[in-house]
């Protein structure tokens, strides 16, 4: 291979990044290598999120990085995407924590909240002093959130919530929850604090994926929420979907990191692993074909993410385009994980290597924030004008 070609940046996409963008990526990569990588294998094995890292996330400006003011870093959307890529290069659960905090909790407060709500919650969420969660999915309603059963009824200067949410990242450890409920006037977003009477959480155990991430169920039984905790502009399902678009954008970048880690692990392994006539397995045609396919798809995913990031910074990125970004990039990352596992042979299943952990995580990422099938139908509707969700 020509020395002018970088294995992980085959198309020289770095030439399209500013020096600031490359510096932010380098800082995130160094932070991950020094502070997260040493912890991730044990955290995954124990099924625990490394909570000790949360303040450091805040110090680095990773939480709500692309939001302006209120203690947020005010980075560009491309900067934010590069951070998500580096976090998920380590583990999807780590990136998921930052995604939920920034895109699903801080974003709706920033966009739909009152000035008082913004000043009260955003600075401490940005610093990592508080943790947030987003409650939309219910036991009976995932891909069809419009069917939600959680109800909120006005009662004097309060609202009474009844219902259940599940598959909620950070739910059991969060200090503040963005909860979506059906009211007589339509779907509405609420701020629900941890410890309030009538609100309880229970963590989901036995996960074979996203183990370094807290996943919970939330229950509301005559839970009284002050009227001051209503997000006044968070009205209708469209508002909730705007939050999901923010998260899906970050996923589209993040999974590139997982794909790159799998590719680089397989590439290095194939160069050092020797078989048959004591030749590296990288000298075999079938091995090179797999590596060529992996880096080709990664390169296309990198270009798509960067273009979507530029569009987003210009205020031109559409939800339908985010669906393509998320759908394509998760799919190629999962394919890369499977190909990498194959190239590592039996070693591919060992925790010494990150491949099986990435593969298991990506099976969940393919499903959450809109399943692969739903994003397929979003794209289908965009190109035909005909919805086909039934």
C-alpha angles and dihedrals in degrees: 000000000000113000088230091070119084109211093219095039100041096161095043092245088163087075087068093055124087120237089252092054092050091048092052090049091049091050091050092047092051092047091051093047095048103037111020107032093061090056105037102084093053092043091052093046092050094042093237136130111232097243092181088075097060098088089047090054087057094047090053092051093240095133112085087347095167096049124098127231132350092084095309120137096239094217124161122264090251089054089050092049092052090052091051089050092054094046092052091045081072101037139329091230091059092050090045091059092054092042094054094044094049107028102031103032111021095037096056091046089048094047104032105024134096121255089254092053092049093050093045100048113019102065094052093043089051091051093048092242088121130036125213138201136194120225115197107114117084132192091259100030124055112130089024104053091162087077093062116149099199108113135199123196125188115242115177109296092348143062124229115219125200126174146063138270127192143185088041115164112222089004097133096046101036122117093200129029129199101218125188117208138168115251129180086262095049139271114340137183121233136187109230119187125216114258097026113144114267094024122105137165135205125189122232112238133189095051116161091194136045088021094158089063133076113240119183149171120234125208129195121194113175087326110181114215120185116244087238087068095062112109095228098205096039094098126147133004089284090071092053091048090053087060091049090052089058091052095044090053090056091048090054088060097035098059090057086068092055090047092050092050091051092047095048092046091052094043094052092043093051091052095051100034111090128196142165106001091017090266121141111261086234086077091066118097096225091053093049090048091057092047091047091052092048097051092043092056092042090052091052090048091051091052092048092049094048093048092048089049092053090048090049092051087053091050091245104107113117126209090240089058091050088054090058091047093051096041096047099041096047090049095051092045090054091047090051091051091051093047091048091051088052093051092050091053114197090350088065092077095051121104088228085079123051097222102095091044091053091046093052092046093049091055086065095041088055088060107038127076088028122339122254088254094053092050089049089057092045089057091044092054091047093056098039105029089229121112115221105177098130 
